[in-house]
Amino acid sequence: MTQRWITILTLIVIVAAAGGCAGTYWGGSATVQGSTSDDYAYADAGADYIYDALAPYGAWAEVEPYGWVWCPLDVSPGWRPYTVGYWTYTDWGWMWMADDPWGPLPYHYGRWAFDVSIGWLWVPGDVWAPAWVAWRYGDGWVGWAPLPPDETWRVGVGFAYSSSEFDDRIDRYSWCFVPTRDFTSARISGRLAPPSRNITLISVTQDVTTYAVMDGRPAERGLRPEMLERDLGRPIPKYRVEETRSPRAGRGVTRRGQTIEVFRPPVEPASNSDDRLRVPPPERVRTRPTREMVERQARERPRFEDRMREERAQLARAHEQELQDPPKGVSRDELRRRHEAEMRAQDERERRGREALQKRSERVRQWMEQRRARGQEEEKSQERRRGRNRSPESN
């Protein structure tokens, strides 16, 4: 561990010790006895923690129109946010318990977006929520999708847009749907419907997205547990979210009985009108993909094609099952039209995925070339400095 991080972590421990026992985790800030401030954002040290924690798994780069974003480069072909992990109900609503190698930070702060020039990217934010997603429910299905980057949260106020606008603002392939009976599964990634089915599932479900302002901060209140309990035939346990002082929890989830411990990077009072992280990433993490990440891009295309063949087979099985046991109230002609639309959607998903894969590979190579050029320039600068330092001796 570098001296810089030793210093930062020492300060965190000192501050935590001065505040007494860790308080309950209240959205964007920790409520410690005697604290009355309402608006919090990352301090520089907190932003550094985010940037350094995610850098080994992707690249930080400027991508228009979002500004500085993080692009995960170690994800599987066809990956989507909020798919590697599971859902748990808490006092702050449904919370995403991430199993991705980089941990839960990008799921509790900021927003995700799909860009055809690079694929999925994360736009940093500075307000904590159990998950930043929209919800759909009905006809035996539960669906969720990452909220778009311009869906900002005004501290103490709420969203800039109403949830009724989400249908038009969220890309249909961003939605994840599972049968209601599988929603609480610890292996939810294996229960997801093919994204090409979203064109149908969006039409048979209703938007139930609701975020309440609780103590000035976001809490999910749309997908109520009693709605699912009727379908599941059993009660859904509720967990309490509490803050922990240990940064290790930022890379995973710690559950103790009915309590979930969450680490929040250090914060300080701020006056931002939305939840975008304004501190730019330090130079040391900007567009620094490793050679392994670059080489991985070359292996992605065949893996992507395998994934798409698997999705097509899954889609065909779903269609065959529906033909044998049609949904109630759906005629054969309507079912045929649905299946044809889903197959066209699969074609579009594959085309878009191949395009993003190609452009991302090109951009990652450019980043690597930029990194190599910077390294060569730094070596030349060091050599020039060494030459200047030696010149007095030679005289």
Summary of the structure (lengths in Angstrom):
residues: 395
radius of gyration: 23.4
end to end distance: 42.5
largest distance: 95.3
contacts: 1184
relative contact order: 0.15
helix: 44%
strand: 23%
